[in-house]
Amino acid sequence: MKALVTGGAGFIGSNVVKFLIEKGWEIRVIDNLSTGSKDNLNGLDIDFINGDICNEKTALEVCENIDVVFHLAACVGRQKSIDHPQLDSQINLLGTINILEGMRKKGVKRIIYSSSAAIFGELIETSIDEDHPQNANSPYGVSKLAAEKMILSYSEIYDITAICLRYFNIYGENQRFDLYGNVIPIFAKRIFSKEPVTIYGDGEQTRDFVNVKDVARANYLAAVSNVETQVINLGSGTSITINKLLDIMKGISTVKVLVENQPMRAGDVRDCKANINKAYSLLKFDAQIELNEGLKEYMFWYRENCL
Ligand SMILES: NC(=O)c1ccc[n+]([C@@H]2O[C@H](COP(=O)([O-])OP(=O)(O)OC[C@H]3O[C@@H](n4cnc5c(N)ncnc54)[C@H](O)[C@@H]3O)[C@@H](O)[C@H]2O)c1
């Protein structure tokens, strides 16, 4: 099988590429290296195209001779989208249309899309299934939702099967600290550099963290299954408080950590957990990497690669 992985030099994309290579797939990556890094793909035998999905001609060319597209290239994150709303929609929506047009013209019949729980906006249930109301409340949530709807509409109109995987919080190898980063790399950076760690609110808010290797496997399962067009929530199906997360990371590092408390940020949800029944029933997906183990591996990777 030959796959195109858009955003394959990024955190999740590079893990998807690695998983597919281990399964014997031939891989082409398109990535403009805006946030990704070629280092994430070191040692992997792939066809790497340094290009932009916002370029229609490039998006068409990279779809030549491809069986499945894994579409991950995106402008990622709520705050980044608030700071750069046009860029966010340009990549996440218009870039997605370019890839869909490339698929249509080159006859690619399956797409696995990396969607996001951000499409739900404010969460009104504690265990989030696929029918949770979609009230995206950031430019990022809106563009990811619009791209998901666009992909589903292409699937209605053309001979394209689309599996949209709506990720909750993902962590693991190749996840580096950045300005708009997620809590786990932020904690790792602060802990190892002995800087105070900030907790917003009382720290008792909960999140669902799933390891990126489980997510890579879910992408593979979605590609090889004969499941027809679907939206599927993807997390661990469990949740943990931010205080407990910090405790585990402190324990692993054995560094003495100073905690600073700040007021809860506007737009932050209180509790968040994926209901992964559909992922299990359709893809036989369950999260296999236990958080303690995954965090140990991540902290080790972070120390070796990011300090
Ligand atoms: N990290 C999470 O917890 C999370 C949660 C929900 C959804 N997602 C989704 O998963 C996908 C991957 O996210 P990630 O966390 O790996 O982010 P990332 O920033 O590490 O990966 C995105 C990749 O896309 C590339 N890219 C960006 N714009 C591009 C363009 N115009 N053309 C070509 N390449 C471009 C970047 O260089 C990068 O390599 C995204 O679609 C994101 O919305 C991530």
The ligand as a Gaussian input file, in Angstrom:
#p B3LYP/6-31G(d) Opt

LIG

0 1
 N       -1.617000      17.339000      19.266000
 C       -2.870000      17.120000      19.656000
 O       -3.125000      16.860000      20.850000
 C       -3.998000      17.159000      18.637000
 C       -5.311000      17.081000      19.126000
 C       -6.354000      17.105000      18.219000
 C       -6.107000      17.160000      16.853000
 N       -4.826000      17.250000      16.394000
 C       -4.629000      17.311000      14.930000
 O       -3.598000      16.410000      14.572000
 C       -2.865000      16.917000      13.451000
 C       -1.375000      16.903000      13.737000
 O       -1.127000      17.761000      14.853000
 P        0.282000      17.786000      15.614000
 O       -0.005000      17.948000      17.047000
 O        1.131000      16.662000      15.143000
 O        0.869000      19.178000      15.104000
 P        2.232000      19.525000      14.379000
 O        2.269000      21.023000      14.272000
 O        3.374000      18.842000      15.032000
 O        2.008000      18.880000      12.940000
 C        1.448000      19.576000      11.846000
 C        2.394000      19.373000      10.665000
 O        1.823000      20.006000       9.512000
 C        2.840000      20.747000       8.850000
 N        2.161000      21.820000       8.127000
 C        1.537000      22.894000       8.655000
 N        1.035000      23.660000       7.671000
 C        1.334000      23.033000       6.504000
 C        1.088000      23.346000       5.143000
 N        0.433000      24.448000       4.794000
 N        1.548000      22.492000       4.205000
 C        2.235000      21.370000       4.547000
 N        2.503000      21.048000       5.816000
 C        2.056000      21.869000       6.780000
 C        3.754000      21.242000       9.956000
 O        5.051000      21.587000       9.506000
 C        3.772000      20.025000      10.878000
 O        4.792000      19.119000      10.512000
 C       -3.454000      18.296000      13.152000
 O       -4.360000      18.172000      12.082000
 C       -4.182000      18.670000      14.433000
 O       -5.265000      19.531000      14.185000
 C       -3.771000      17.270000      17.261000

